[in-house]
Amino acid sequence: MTNQEFQTQDTVPICTCDHEDEINRRVKKEVDVLCQQLLEYNEKNFGKFMREITIEHENRVKANKKLRCEVEEKKIELQEAEKFLKYLKSRSIAEQWLFEPTH
């Protein structure tokens, strides 16, 4: 083997390594570009849809809170009505007892 053949064999891996680094750099750059394009595509095509869903969800949450407040108010009204009925019932029983002919 001549000296030139040894030199050629030694330099090929170095060139291959540089070539692989260049390929990796290009692939990474292309992946970054594709990723950005995908993000833009998703925003363009799904952004409005997601905003609409978010608004609808927020509206439902507000309506749900309002209904919960109304339910709590009705519970309080019911408790007050039950107390009043209990009072009327006890009063009626007392009146019956007071006005019975046997007393």
Biopython code that builds the backbone (N, CA, C, O; Angstrom):
import numpy as np
from Bio.PDB.StructureBuilder import StructureBuilder

atoms = [
    (1, "MET", "N", (0.828, -1.165, 0.000)),
    (1, "MET", "CA", (0.000, 0.000, 0.000)),
    (1, "MET", "C", (0.877, 1.234, 0.000)),
    (1, "MET", "O", (1.898, 1.301, 0.685)),
    (2, "THR", "N", (0.473, 2.161, -0.748)),
    (2, "THR", "CA", (1.281, 3.377, -0.828)),
    (2, "THR", "C", (0.822, 4.350, 0.229)),
    (2, "THR", "O", (-0.228, 4.190, 0.851)),
    (3, "ASN", "N", (1.615, 5.331, 0.404)),
    (3, "ASN", "CA", (1.320, 6.373, 1.371)),
    (3, "ASN", "C", (0.036, 7.104, 0.995)),
    (3, "ASN", "O", (-0.715, 7.530, 1.873)),
    (4, "GLN", "N", (-0.218, 7.249, -0.285)),
    (4, "GLN", "CA", (-1.410, 7.955, -0.770)),
    (4, "GLN", "C", (-2.679, 7.188, -0.392)),
    (4, "GLN", "O", (-3.682, 7.808, -0.038)),
    (5, "GLU", "N", (-2.657, 5.868, -0.459)),
    (5, "GLU", "CA", (-3.824, 5.060, -0.105)),
    (5, "GLU", "C", (-4.158, 5.207, 1.386)),
    (5, "GLU", "O", (-5.332, 5.272, 1.751)),
    (6, "PHE", "N", (-3.151, 5.260, 2.232)),
    (6, "PHE", "CA", (-3.395, 5.451, 3.661)),
    (6, "PHE", "C", (-4.029, 6.807, 3.915)),
    (6, "PHE", "O", (-4.943, 6.928, 4.730)),
    (7, "GLN", "N", (-3.555, 7.800, 3.236)),
    (7, "GLN", "CA", (-4.101, 9.141, 3.407)),
    (7, "GLN", "C", (-5.563, 9.185, 2.965)),
    (7, "GLN", "O", (-6.387, 9.814, 3.629)),
    (8, "THR", "N", (-5.890, 8.534, 1.870)),
    (8, "THR", "CA", (-7.260, 8.523, 1.373)),
    (8, "THR", "C", (-8.169, 7.810, 2.365)),
    (8, "THR", "O", (-9.267, 8.287, 2.652)),
    (9, "GLN", "N", (-7.726, 6.682, 2.887)),
    (9, "GLN", "CA", (-8.538, 5.942, 3.847)),
    (9, "GLN", "C", (-8.738, 6.742, 5.136)),
    (9, "GLN", "O", (-9.800, 6.663, 5.754)),
    (10, "ASP", "N", (-7.748, 7.494, 5.535)),
    (10, "ASP", "CA", (-7.860, 8.285, 6.757)),
    (10, "ASP", "C", (-8.801, 9.470, 6.585)),
    (10, "ASP", "O", (-9.484, 9.843, 7.539)),
    (11, "THR", "N", (-8.859, 10.061, 5.428)),
    (11, "THR", "CA", (-9.656, 11.267, 5.232)),
    (11, "THR", "C", (-11.117, 10.967, 4.924)),
    (11, "THR", "O", (-11.970, 11.831, 5.128)),
    (12, "VAL", "N", (-11.425, 9.791, 4.450)),
    (12, "VAL", "CA", (-12.813, 9.466, 4.108)),
    (12, "VAL", "C", (-13.726, 9.554, 5.332)),
    (12, "VAL", "O", (-14.782, 10.180, 5.240)),
    (13, "PRO", "N", (-13.370, 8.960, 6.466)),
    (13, "PRO", "CA", (-14.257, 9.071, 7.627)),
    (13, "PRO", "C", (-14.451, 10.514, 8.086)),
    (13, "PRO", "O", (-15.539, 10.874, 8.533)),
    (14, "ILE", "N", (-13.426, 11.333, 7.984)),
    (14, "ILE", "CA", (-13.543, 12.736, 8.365)),
    (14, "ILE", "C", (-14.526, 13.432, 7.449)),
    (14, "ILE", "O", (-15.369, 14.192, 7.926)),
    (15, "CYS", "N", (-14.449, 13.203, 6.180)),
    (15, "CYS", "CA", (-15.385, 13.796, 5.224)),
    (15, "CYS", "C", (-16.796, 13.283, 5.490)),
    (15, "CYS", "O", (-17.758, 14.049, 5.447)),
    (16, "THR", "N", (-16.915, 12.000, 5.761)),
    (16, "THR", "CA", (-18.226, 11.415, 6.037)),
    (16, "THR", "C", (-18.831, 12.037, 7.285)),
    (16, "THR", "O", (-20.030, 12.311, 7.329)),
    (17, "CYS", "N", (-18.017, 12.256, 8.281)),
    (17, "CYS", "CA", (-18.498, 12.855, 9.525)),
    (17, "CYS", "C", (-18.987, 14.273, 9.280)),
    (17, "CYS", "O", (-20.055, 14.658, 9.756)),
    (18, "ASP", "N", (-18.209, 15.046, 8.541)),
    (18, "ASP", "CA", (-18.618, 16.408, 8.193)),
    (18, "ASP", "C", (-19.898, 16.375, 7.371)),
    (18, "ASP", "O", (-20.789, 17.203, 7.562)),
    (19, "HIS", "N", (-19.985, 15.424, 6.464)),
    (19, "HIS", "CA", (-21.162, 15.294, 5.614)),
    (19, "HIS", "C", (-22.393, 14.929, 6.464)),
    (19, "HIS", "O", (-23.480, 15.463, 6.244)),
    (20, "GLU", "N", (-22.219, 14.026, 7.427)),
    (20, "GLU", "CA", (-23.318, 13.645, 8.319)),
    (20, "GLU", "C", (-23.768, 14.823, 9.171)),
    (20, "GLU", "O", (-24.964, 15.023, 9.383)),
    (21, "ASP", "N", (-22.813, 15.597, 9.656)),
    (21, "ASP", "CA", (-23.158, 16.781, 10.442)),
    (21, "ASP", "C", (-23.973, 17.762, 9.610)),
    (21, "ASP", "O", (-24.949, 18.337, 10.091)),
    (22, "GLU", "N", (-23.567, 17.947, 8.365)),
    (22, "GLU", "CA", (-24.297, 18.849, 7.471)),
    (22, "GLU", "C", (-25.710, 18.324, 7.223)),
    (22, "GLU", "O", (-26.677, 19.084, 7.248)),
    (23, "ILE", "N", (-25.817, 17.032, 6.986)),
    (23, "ILE", "CA", (-27.140, 16.423, 6.762)),
    (23, "ILE", "C", (-28.006, 16.590, 8.015)),
    (23, "ILE", "O", (-29.177, 16.958, 7.919)),
    (24, "ASN", "N", (-27.434, 16.322, 9.173)),
    (24, "ASN", "CA", (-28.181, 16.473, 10.427)),
    (24, "ASN", "C", (-28.635, 17.912, 10.644)),
    (24, "ASN", "O", (-29.756, 18.155, 11.089)),
    (25, "ARG", "N", (-27.771, 18.851, 10.332)),
    (25, "ARG", "CA", (-28.109, 20.263, 10.474)),
    (25, "ARG", "C", (-29.255, 20.636, 9.543)),
    (25, "ARG", "O", (-30.180, 21.342, 9.946)),
    (26, "ARG", "N", (-29.200, 20.164, 8.299)),
    (26, "ARG", "CA", (-30.258, 20.453, 7.327)),
    (26, "ARG", "C", (-31.585, 19.814, 7.746)),
    (26, "ARG", "O", (-32.649, 20.423, 7.640)),
    (27, "VAL", "N", (-31.493, 18.582, 8.221)),
    (27, "VAL", "CA", (-32.713, 17.885, 8.663)),
    (27, "VAL", "C", (-33.335, 18.616, 9.850)),
    (27, "VAL", "O", (-34.550, 18.809, 9.903)),
    (28, "LYS", "N", (-32.495, 19.020, 10.797)),
    (28, "LYS", "CA", (-33.004, 19.748, 11.957)),
    (28, "LYS", "C", (-33.654, 21.055, 11.526)),
    (28, "LYS", "O", (-34.716, 21.422, 12.029)),
    (29, "LYS", "N", (-33.022, 21.751, 10.603)),
    (29, "LYS", "CA", (-33.583, 23.005, 10.108)),
    (29, "LYS", "C", (-34.927, 22.743, 9.424)),
    (29, "LYS", "O", (-35.881, 23.494, 9.625)),
    (30, "GLU", "N", (-35.006, 21.692, 8.624)),
    (30, "GLU", "CA", (-36.249, 21.352, 7.927)),
    (30, "GLU", "C", (-37.344, 20.964, 8.927)),
    (30, "GLU", "O", (-38.505, 21.333, 8.755)),
    (31, "VAL", "N", (-36.972, 20.228, 9.958)),
    (31, "VAL", "CA", (-37.939, 19.854, 11.002)),
    (31, "VAL", "C", (-38.461, 21.101, 11.710)),
    (31, "VAL", "O", (-39.657, 21.205, 11.984)),
    (32, "ASP", "N", (-37.576, 22.042, 12.004)),
    (32, "ASP", "CA", (-37.996, 23.292, 12.635)),
    (32, "ASP", "C", (-38.974, 24.054, 11.747)),
    (32, "ASP", "O", (-39.981, 24.574, 12.229)),
    (33, "VAL", "N", (-38.678, 24.119, 10.452)),
    (33, "VAL", "CA", (-39.560, 24.810, 9.504)),
    (33, "VAL", "C", (-40.915, 24.105, 9.442)),
    (33, "VAL", "O", (-41.959, 24.755, 9.482)),
    (34, "LEU", "N", (-40.895, 22.778, 9.345)),
    (34, "LEU", "CA", (-42.145, 22.016, 9.284)),
    (34, "LEU", "C", (-42.958, 22.173, 10.569)),
    (34, "LEU", "O", (-44.184, 22.267, 10.526)),
    (35, "CYS", "N", (-42.285, 22.199, 11.684)),
    (35, "CYS", "CA", (-42.959, 22.387, 12.969)),
    (35, "CYS", "C", (-43.658, 23.746, 13.008)),
    (35, "CYS", "O", (-44.809, 23.842, 13.433)),
    (36, "GLN", "N", (-42.968, 24.786, 12.567)),
    (36, "GLN", "CA", (-43.552, 26.127, 12.530)),
    (36, "GLN", "C", (-44.735, 26.167, 11.576)),
    (36, "GLN", "O", (-45.762, 26.770, 11.889)),
    (37, "GLN", "N", (-44.604, 25.533, 10.419)),
    (37, "GLN", "CA", (-45.709, 25.487, 9.462)),
    (37, "GLN", "C", (-46.912, 24.753, 10.050)),
    (37, "GLN", "O", (-48.054, 25.165, 9.846)),
    (38, "LEU", "N", (-46.660, 23.682, 10.768)),
    (38, "LEU", "CA", (-47.739, 22.920, 11.393)),
    (38, "LEU", "C", (-48.450, 23.760, 12.454)),
    (38, "LEU", "O", (-49.678, 23.742, 12.542)),
    (39, "LEU", "N", (-47.689, 24.485, 13.248)),
    (39, "LEU", "CA", (-48.291, 25.366, 14.244)),
    (39, "LEU", "C", (-49.161, 26.431, 13.586)),
    (39, "LEU", "O", (-50.274, 26.697, 14.041)),
    (40, "GLU", "N", (-48.656, 27.036, 12.520)),
    (40, "GLU", "CA", (-49.429, 28.046, 11.797)),
    (40, "GLU", "C", (-50.689, 27.444, 11.185)),
    (40, "GLU", "O", (-51.759, 28.050, 11.234)),
    (41, "TYR", "N", (-50.557, 26.251, 10.608)),
    (41, "TYR", "CA", (-51.706, 25.570, 10.011)),
    (41, "TYR", "C", (-52.766, 25.286, 11.077)),
    (41, "TYR", "O", (-53.953, 25.540, 10.872)),
    (42, "ASN", "N", (-52.319, 24.758, 12.211)),
    (42, "ASN", "CA", (-53.261, 24.448, 13.287)),
    (42, "ASN", "C", (-53.954, 25.701, 13.804)),
    (42, "ASN", "O", (-55.161, 25.688, 14.043)),
    (43, "GLU", "N", (-53.210, 26.767, 13.977)),
    (43, "GLU", "CA", (-53.801, 28.024, 14.434)),
    (43, "GLU", "C", (-54.823, 28.523, 13.423)),
    (43, "GLU", "O", (-55.917, 28.950, 13.792)),
    (44, "LYS", "N", (-54.466, 28.466, 12.166)),
    (44, "LYS", "CA", (-55.365, 28.947, 11.112)),
    (44, "LYS", "C", (-56.636, 28.107, 11.047)),
    (44, "LYS", "O", (-57.732, 28.657, 10.942)),
    (45, "ASN", "N", (-56.505, 26.801, 11.106)),
    (45, "ASN", "CA", (-57.648, 25.919, 10.901)),
    (45, "ASN", "C", (-58.408, 25.567, 12.174)),
    (45, "ASN", "O", (-59.612, 25.317, 12.122)),
    (46, "PHE", "N", (-57.731, 25.544, 13.303)),
    (46, "PHE", "CA", (-58.391, 25.124, 14.529)),
    (46, "PHE", "C", (-58.502, 26.238, 15.563)),
    (46, "PHE", "O", (-59.209, 26.082, 16.559)),
    (47, "GLY", "N", (-57.828, 27.339, 15.349)),
    (47, "GLY", "CA", (-57.847, 28.438, 16.313)),
    (47, "GLY", "C", (-59.241, 28.974, 16.550)),
    (47, "GLY", "O", (-59.664, 29.127, 17.696)),
    (48, "LYS", "N", (-59.962, 29.261, 15.474)),
    (48, "LYS", "CA", (-61.322, 29.787, 15.588)),
    (48, "LYS", "C", (-62.217, 28.767, 16.290)),
    (48, "LYS", "O", (-63.002, 29.113, 17.173)),
    (49, "PHE", "N", (-62.086, 27.523, 15.888)),
    (49, "PHE", "CA", (-62.871, 26.443, 16.492)),
    (49, "PHE", "C", (-62.616, 26.366, 17.998)),
    (49, "PHE", "O", (-63.557, 26.260, 18.783)),
    (50, "MET", "N", (-61.354, 26.419, 18.397)),
    (50, "MET", "CA", (-61.010, 26.340, 19.813)),
    (50, "MET", "C", (-61.518, 27.564, 20.573)),
    (50, "MET", "O", (-61.974, 27.439, 21.710)),
    (51, "ARG", "N", (-61.442, 28.753, 19.955)),
    (51, "ARG", "CA", (-61.963, 29.955, 20.610)),
    (51, "ARG", "C", (-63.467, 29.834, 20.821)),
    (51, "ARG", "O", (-63.981, 30.198, 21.879)),
    (52, "GLU", "N", (-64.176, 29.320, 19.808)),
    (52, "GLU", "CA", (-65.624, 29.142, 19.925)),
    (52, "GLU", "C", (-65.967, 28.152, 21.032)),
    (52, "GLU", "O", (-66.890, 28.382, 21.813)),
    (53, "ILE", "N", (-65.229, 27.061, 21.096)),
    (53, "ILE", "CA", (-65.469, 26.071, 22.153)),
    (53, "ILE", "C", (-65.197, 26.686, 23.525)),
    (53, "ILE", "O", (-65.946, 26.454, 24.474)),
    (54, "THR", "N", (-64.135, 27.461, 23.624)),
    (54, "THR", "CA", (-63.790, 28.094, 24.895)),
    (54, "THR", "C", (-64.886, 29.057, 25.332)),
    (54, "THR", "O", (-65.279, 29.065, 26.498)),
    (55, "ILE", "N", (-65.378, 29.866, 24.401)),
    (55, "ILE", "CA", (-66.453, 30.813, 24.716)),
    (55, "ILE", "C", (-67.706, 30.061, 25.151)),
    (55, "ILE", "O", (-68.349, 30.433, 26.133)),
    (56, "GLU", "N", (-68.049, 29.012, 24.424)),
    (56, "GLU", "CA", (-69.224, 28.202, 24.777)),
    (56, "GLU", "C", (-69.064, 27.603, 26.177)),
    (56, "GLU", "O", (-70.008, 27.603, 26.967)),
    (57, "HIS", "N", (-67.883, 27.100, 26.474)),
    (57, "HIS", "CA", (-67.625, 26.528, 27.802)),
    (57, "HIS", "C", (-67.772, 27.590, 28.889)),
    (57, "HIS", "O", (-68.397, 27.342, 29.920)),
    (58, "GLU", "N", (-67.202, 28.764, 28.663)),
    (58, "GLU", "CA", (-67.300, 29.845, 29.647)),
    (58, "GLU", "C", (-68.752, 30.245, 29.867)),
    (58, "GLU", "O", (-69.163, 30.492, 31.001)),
    (59, "ASN", "N", (-69.538, 30.309, 28.779)),
    (59, "ASN", "CA", (-70.953, 30.648, 28.904)),
    (59, "ASN", "C", (-71.707, 29.596, 29.709)),
    (59, "ASN", "O", (-72.564, 29.930, 30.526)),
    (60, "ARG", "N", (-71.389, 28.343, 29.479)),
    (60, "ARG", "CA", (-72.049, 27.270, 30.231)),
    (60, "ARG", "C", (-71.664, 27.303, 31.704)),
    (60, "ARG", "O", (-72.495, 27.044, 32.574)),
    (61, "VAL", "N", (-70.408, 27.621, 31.979)),
    (61, "VAL", "CA", (-69.972, 27.726, 33.375)),
    (61, "VAL", "C", (-70.732, 28.854, 34.068)),
    (61, "VAL", "O", (-71.186, 28.691, 35.201)),
    (62, "LYS", "N", (-70.873, 30.003, 33.391)),
    (62, "LYS", "CA", (-71.616, 31.133, 33.967)),
    (62, "LYS", "C", (-73.072, 30.753, 34.211)),
    (62, "LYS", "O", (-73.624, 31.037, 35.274)),
    (63, "ALA", "N", (-73.694, 30.107, 33.219)),
    (63, "ALA", "CA", (-75.092, 29.693, 33.365)),
    (63, "ALA", "C", (-75.238, 28.696, 34.509)),
    (63, "ALA", "O", (-76.207, 28.753, 35.266)),
    (64, "ASN", "N", (-74.290, 27.794, 34.634)),
    (64, "ASN", "CA", (-74.323, 26.803, 35.707)),
    (64, "ASN", "C", (-74.221, 27.486, 37.074)),
    (64, "ASN", "O", (-74.944, 27.130, 38.005)),
    (65, "LYS", "N", (-73.328, 28.459, 37.189)),
    (65, "LYS", "CA", (-73.193, 29.186, 38.451)),
    (65, "LYS", "C", (-74.489, 29.914, 38.791)),
    (65, "LYS", "O", (-74.928, 29.925, 39.941)),
    (66, "LYS", "N", (-75.093, 30.523, 37.769)),
    (66, "LYS", "CA", (-76.350, 31.243, 37.977)),
    (66, "LYS", "C", (-77.434, 30.281, 38.461)),
    (66, "LYS", "O", (-78.172, 30.594, 39.395)),
    (67, "LEU", "N", (-77.530, 29.118, 37.830)),
    (67, "LEU", "CA", (-78.524, 28.125, 38.242)),
    (67, "LEU", "C", (-78.265, 27.631, 39.660)),
    (67, "LEU", "O", (-79.205, 27.420, 40.426)),
    (68, "ARG", "N", (-77.009, 27.448, 40.010)),
    (68, "ARG", "CA", (-76.684, 27.012, 41.375)),
    (68, "ARG", "C", (-77.134, 28.061, 42.397)),
    (68, "ARG", "O", (-77.662, 27.725, 43.456)),
    (69, "CYS", "N", (-76.916, 29.327, 42.064)),
    (69, "CYS", "CA", (-77.358, 30.401, 42.964)),
    (69, "CYS", "C", (-78.879, 30.391, 43.094)),
    (69, "CYS", "O", (-79.413, 30.536, 44.194)),
    (70, "GLU", "N", (-79.570, 30.220, 41.975)),
    (70, "GLU", "CA", (-81.031, 30.167, 42.008)),
    (70, "GLU", "C", (-81.516, 28.984, 42.841)),
    (70, "GLU", "O", (-82.479, 29.113, 43.596)),
    (71, "VAL", "N", (-80.861, 27.845, 42.710)),
    (71, "VAL", "CA", (-81.233, 26.664, 43.501)),
    (71, "VAL", "C", (-81.045, 26.954, 44.985)),
    (71, "VAL", "O", (-81.903, 26.611, 45.799)),
    (72, "GLU", "N", (-79.932, 27.581, 45.338)),
    (72, "GLU", "CA", (-79.686, 27.911, 46.744)),
    (72, "GLU", "C", (-80.744, 28.877, 47.267)),
    (72, "GLU", "O", (-81.217, 28.728, 48.394)),
    (73, "GLU", "N", (-81.120, 29.872, 46.451)),
    (73, "GLU", "CA", (-82.169, 30.812, 46.856)),
    (73, "GLU", "C", (-83.493, 30.085, 47.064)),
    (73, "GLU", "O", (-84.210, 30.366, 48.024)),
    (74, "LYS", "N", (-83.819, 29.159, 46.178)),
    (74, "LYS", "CA", (-85.064, 28.388, 46.304)),
    (74, "LYS", "C", (-85.032, 27.504, 47.550)),
    (74, "LYS", "O", (-86.056, 27.328, 48.210)),
    (75, "LYS", "N", (-83.872, 26.950, 47.872)),
    (75, "LYS", "CA", (-83.747, 26.152, 49.092)),
    (75, "LYS", "C", (-84.052, 27.004, 50.319)),
    (75, "LYS", "O", (-84.756, 26.571, 51.232)),
    (76, "ILE", "N", (-83.514, 28.217, 50.328)),
    (76, "ILE", "CA", (-83.755, 29.124, 51.455)),
    (76, "ILE", "C", (-85.237, 29.468, 51.532)),
    (76, "ILE", "O", (-85.823, 29.454, 52.615)),
    (77, "GLU", "N", (-85.849, 29.779, 50.382)),
    (77, "GLU", "CA", (-87.284, 30.076, 50.362)),
    (77, "GLU", "C", (-88.095, 28.886, 50.876)),
    (77, "GLU", "O", (-89.046, 29.062, 51.637)),
    (78, "LEU", "N", (-87.723, 27.691, 50.464)),
    (78, "LEU", "CA", (-88.420, 26.485, 50.906)),
    (78, "LEU", "C", (-88.286, 26.298, 52.414)),
    (78, "LEU", "O", (-89.258, 25.957, 53.088)),
    (79, "GLN", "N", (-87.088, 26.520, 52.944)),
    (79, "GLN", "CA", (-86.886, 26.394, 54.390)),
    (79, "GLN", "C", (-87.749, 27.401, 55.145)),
    (79, "GLN", "O", (-88.336, 27.076, 56.177)),
    (80, "GLU", "N", (-87.821, 28.627, 54.624)),
    (80, "GLU", "CA", (-88.649, 29.649, 55.264)),
    (80, "GLU", "C", (-90.124, 29.266, 55.198)),
    (80, "GLU", "O", (-90.859, 29.442, 56.170)),
    (81, "ALA", "N", (-90.554, 28.744, 54.057)),
    (81, "ALA", "CA", (-91.950, 28.315, 53.914)),
    (81, "ALA", "C", (-92.257, 27.154, 54.855)),
    (81, "ALA", "O", (-93.329, 27.110, 55.458)),
    (82, "GLU", "N", (-91.323, 26.215, 54.982)),
    (82, "GLU", "CA", (-91.520, 25.089, 55.904)),
    (82, "GLU", "C", (-91.622, 25.573, 57.347)),
    (82, "GLU", "O", (-92.447, 25.078, 58.115)),
    (83, "LYS", "N", (-90.785, 26.541, 57.714)),
    (83, "LYS", "CA", (-90.850, 27.098, 59.069)),
    (83, "LYS", "C", (-92.198, 27.773, 59.307)),
    (83, "LYS", "O", (-92.814, 27.623, 60.362)),
    (84, "PHE", "N", (-92.635, 28.517, 58.298)),
    (84, "PHE", "CA", (-93.914, 29.213, 58.424)),
    (84, "PHE", "C", (-95.067, 28.214, 58.532)),
    (84, "PHE", "O", (-95.968, 28.404, 59.349)),
    (85, "LEU", "N", (-95.051, 27.159, 57.727)),
    (85, "LEU", "CA", (-96.089, 26.129, 57.799)),
    (85, "LEU", "C", (-96.076, 25.429, 59.156)),
    (85, "LEU", "O", (-97.129, 25.127, 59.718)),
    (86, "LYS", "N", (-94.897, 25.178, 59.665)),
    (86, "LYS", "CA", (-94.763, 24.558, 60.981)),
    (86, "LYS", "C", (-95.373, 25.469, 62.042)),
    (86, "LYS", "O", (-96.078, 25.019, 62.945)),
    (87, "TYR", "N", (-95.081, 26.762, 61.906)),
    (87, "TYR", "CA", (-95.647, 27.744, 62.831)),
    (87, "TYR", "C", (-97.172, 27.735, 62.739)),
    (87, "TYR", "O", (-97.860, 27.693, 63.759)),
    (88, "LEU", "N", (-97.698, 27.775, 61.509)),
    (88, "LEU", "CA", (-99.150, 27.772, 61.327)),
    (88, "LEU", "C", (-99.772, 26.501, 61.891)),
    (88, "LEU", "O", (-100.830, 26.547, 62.518)),
    (89, "LYS", "N", (-99.120, 25.378, 61.669)),
    (89, "LYS", "CA", (-99.627, 24.100, 62.172)),
    (89, "LYS", "C", (-99.650, 24.103, 63.700)),
    (89, "LYS", "O", (-100.632, 23.683, 64.312)),
    (90, "SER", "N", (-98.574, 24.575, 64.306)),
    (90, "SER", "CA", (-98.531, 24.613, 65.774)),
    (90, "SER", "C", (-99.572, 25.587, 66.310)),
    (90, "SER", "O", (-100.165, 25.339, 67.360)),
    (91, "ARG", "N", (-99.794, 26.651, 65.630)),
    (91, "ARG", "CA", (-100.802, 27.637, 66.031)),
    (91, "ARG", "C", (-102.195, 27.034, 65.911)),
    (91, "ARG", "O", (-103.043, 27.212, 66.786)),
    (92, "SER", "N", (-102.414, 26.325, 64.823)),
    (92, "SER", "CA", (-103.707, 25.684, 64.605)),
    (92, "SER", "C", (-103.985, 24.645, 65.681)),
    (92, "SER", "O", (-105.104, 24.556, 66.185)),
    (93, "ILE", "N", (-102.982, 23.864, 66.032)),
    (93, "ILE", "CA", (-103.134, 22.856, 67.082)),
    (93, "ILE", "C", (-103.432, 23.542, 68.411)),
    (93, "ILE", "O", (-104.275, 23.077, 69.178)),
    (94, "ALA", "N", (-102.744, 24.640, 68.682)),
    (94, "ALA", "CA", (-102.965, 25.378, 69.925)),
    (94, "ALA", "C", (-104.374, 25.946, 69.957)),
    (94, "ALA", "O", (-105.040, 25.890, 70.991)),
    (95, "GLU", "N", (-104.835, 26.490, 68.842)),
    (95, "GLU", "CA", (-106.187, 27.043, 68.788)),
    (95, "GLU", "C", (-107.222, 25.945, 68.990)),
    (95, "GLU", "O", (-108.215, 26.143, 69.691)),
    (96, "GLN", "N", (-106.993, 24.798, 68.382)),
    (96, "GLN", "CA", (-107.928, 23.685, 68.562)),
    (96, "GLN", "C", (-107.970, 23.274, 70.034)),
    (96, "GLN", "O", (-109.041, 23.009, 70.580)),
    (97, "TRP", "N", (-106.837, 23.224, 70.649)),
    (97, "TRP", "CA", (-106.769, 22.820, 72.049)),
    (97, "TRP", "C", (-107.479, 23.846, 72.943)),
    (97, "TRP", "O", (-108.205, 23.494, 73.872)),
    (98, "LEU", "N", (-107.238, 25.150, 72.623)),
    (98, "LEU", "CA", (-107.849, 26.203, 73.425)),
    (98, "LEU", "C", (-109.363, 26.250, 73.259)),
    (98, "LEU", "O", (-110.092, 26.499, 74.219)),
    (99, "PHE", "N", (-109.828, 26.013, 72.054)),
    (99, "PHE", "CA", (-111.243, 26.191, 71.773)),
    (99, "PHE", "C", (-112.045, 24.894, 71.802)),
    (99, "PHE", "O", (-113.212, 24.893, 71.409)),
    (100, "GLU", "N", (-111.476, 23.832, 72.238)),
    (100, "GLU", "CA", (-112.230, 22.584, 72.368)),
    (100, "GLU", "C", (-113.222, 22.729, 73.521)),
    (100, "GLU", "O", (-112.898, 23.298, 74.564)),
    (101, "PRO", "N", (-114.426, 22.210, 73.323)),
    (101, "PRO", "CA", (-115.443, 22.368, 74.364)),
    (101, "PRO", "C", (-115.116, 21.637, 75.665)),
    (101, "PRO", "O", (-115.682, 21.969, 76.706)),
    (102, "THR", "N", (-114.246, 20.682, 75.635)),
    (102, "THR", "CA", (-113.945, 19.929, 76.851)),
    (102, "THR", "C", (-113.077, 20.715, 77.815)),
    (102, "THR", "O", (-113.009, 20.363, 78.993)),
    (103, "HIS", "N", (-112.413, 21.764, 77.360)),
    (103, "HIS", "CA", (-111.517, 22.534, 78.249)),
    (103, "HIS", "C", (-112.231, 23.662, 78.895)),
    (103, "HIS", "O", (-111.632, 24.408, 79.670)),
]
sb = StructureBuilder()
sb.init_structure("model")
sb.init_model(0)
sb.init_chain("A")
sb.init_seg("    ")
for serial, (resi, resn, name, xyz) in enumerate(atoms, 1):
    if name == "N":
        sb.init_residue(resn, " ", resi, " ")
    sb.init_atom(name, np.array(xyz, "f"), 0.0, 1.0, " ", f" {name:<3s}", serial, name[0])
structure = sb.get_structure()
